[in-house]
């Protein structure tokens, strides 16, 4: 299943421009071009991105100020 730019922007509560900015920074997966003016992201690519991002967040949070008692 493919996801469009507006759906992604809503999902992450950002503008469509921000999604494209993330793509240009290689932070976010590149879309699949379905036509000359049609780009969509495959749901599996988005799930993989979210899993990597969640892992990074957990690793970055270890040993931080909030973890100390």
C-alpha positions as MATLAB code, in Angstrom:
seq = 'XXXXXXXXXXXXXXXXXXXXXXXXXXXXXXXXXXXXXXXXXXXXXXXXXXXXXXXXXXXXXXXXXXXXX';
ca = [
       0.000    0.000    0.000;
       1.228    3.483   -0.827;
       0.923    6.641    1.287;
       0.694   10.174   -0.132;
       2.441   13.323    1.035;
      -0.638   14.805    2.726;
      -1.216   11.621    4.718;
       2.416   11.599    5.847;
       2.324   15.258    6.801;
      -0.768   14.627    8.894;
       0.740   11.486   10.429;
       3.808   13.402   11.659;
       2.023   16.720   12.237;
       4.291   18.628    9.863;
       3.833   20.353    6.532;
       4.343   18.562    3.215;
       7.345   20.851    2.672;
       8.955   19.422    5.820;
       8.530   15.863    4.511;
      10.351   16.855    1.314;
      13.045   18.601    3.387;
      13.560   15.404    5.413;
      13.890   13.461    2.149;
      16.505   15.941    0.880;
      18.471   15.542    4.150;
      18.362   11.712    3.775;
      16.505   11.581    7.094;
      13.301   10.209    5.558;
      12.866    7.485    2.910;
      12.736    8.541   -0.718;
       9.349    8.109   -2.396;
       8.510    5.810   -5.268;
       7.773    7.800   -8.432;
       4.540    6.482   -9.926;
       4.427    9.081  -12.670;
       5.980   12.413  -13.687;
       4.144   14.302  -10.938;
       3.167   11.449   -8.636;
       5.264   10.314   -5.677;
       4.122    7.920   -2.972;
       5.816    6.172   -0.080;
       5.439    2.459    0.432;
       3.959    1.627    3.821;
       6.775   -0.861    4.559;
       9.397    1.884    4.024;
       7.564    4.127    6.496;
       7.270    1.349    9.094;
      10.993    0.644    8.752;
      11.774    4.357    9.180;
       9.600    4.507   12.305;
      11.271    1.415   13.781;
      14.754    2.896   13.179;
      13.692    6.237   14.629;
      12.219    4.600   17.735;
      15.432    2.632   18.269;
      17.516    5.803   17.943;
      15.294    7.586   20.452;
      15.591    4.766   22.987;
      19.370    4.575   22.575;
      19.763    8.355   22.807;
      17.669    8.392   25.991;
      19.835    5.854   27.820;
      22.079    7.389   30.436;
      20.475   10.767   30.105;
      19.419   13.058   32.907;
      15.914   11.580   33.089;
      17.340    8.073   33.631;
      19.204    9.030   36.782;
      17.605    8.525   40.159;
];
